[in-house]
Amino acid sequence: MADESGAAEEGRSADELLDIVDEHDRVVGQARRGEAYARRLRHRCVFVLARDAEGRIFVHRRTAEKLVFPSRYDMFVGGVVGAGEGYDEAALREAQEELGVGGLPQPVPVLSFLYETPEHTWWSRVYEVTCARPVDPQAEEVAWHTFLTDEELAARLPEWEWVPDGLAAYHRLREARGGTG
């Protein structure tokens, strides 16, 4: 879930420094985000499945200004891991930023996988967190949002255009949970 900022921050986001990693998730160099995307350099991303106090999943549509997967739906918040930043730090930072909520508990890591397509490649760490507070999502990141039950989300999977990396992470998470929420 390459987390690109809105048009006002797009230039800064493209300049963000990322660790470039190998197929074993070992750091082998660094590059600016724009270069990493343009040259398909493998980097790191976090995916955080956020549930409210009732157990519903935060679902949103990305803004049209996103560089990667604009205007698509996602069941995760998250984004790239900055150079020198750990996965756990990035998961908490991204969840708090995108949900617009401070003081979240540390997201719990569930699984990791290598996401690869002809266009993109990144190591992905999937987390879960409960957000009991009202959310105020970042307008630069989130065009629309709601909370859905597992059943409501499952019903929308074939209906909405989802970010492909988030959809892959969601299916892996369900498999890890034995096919349940």
Buried (B, 14 or more C-beta within 10 A) or exposed (E): BBBBBBEEBBEEBBEBBBBBBEEEBEBEEBBBBBBBBEEEBBBBBBBBBBBBEEEBBBBBBBBEBBBBBBBBBBBBBBBBBBBEBEBBBBBBBBBBBBBBBEEBEEBBBBBBBEBBEEEBBBBBBBBBBBBEBEBEBBEBBBBEBEBBEBEEBEEBEEEBEBBBBBBBBBEBBBEEEEEEB
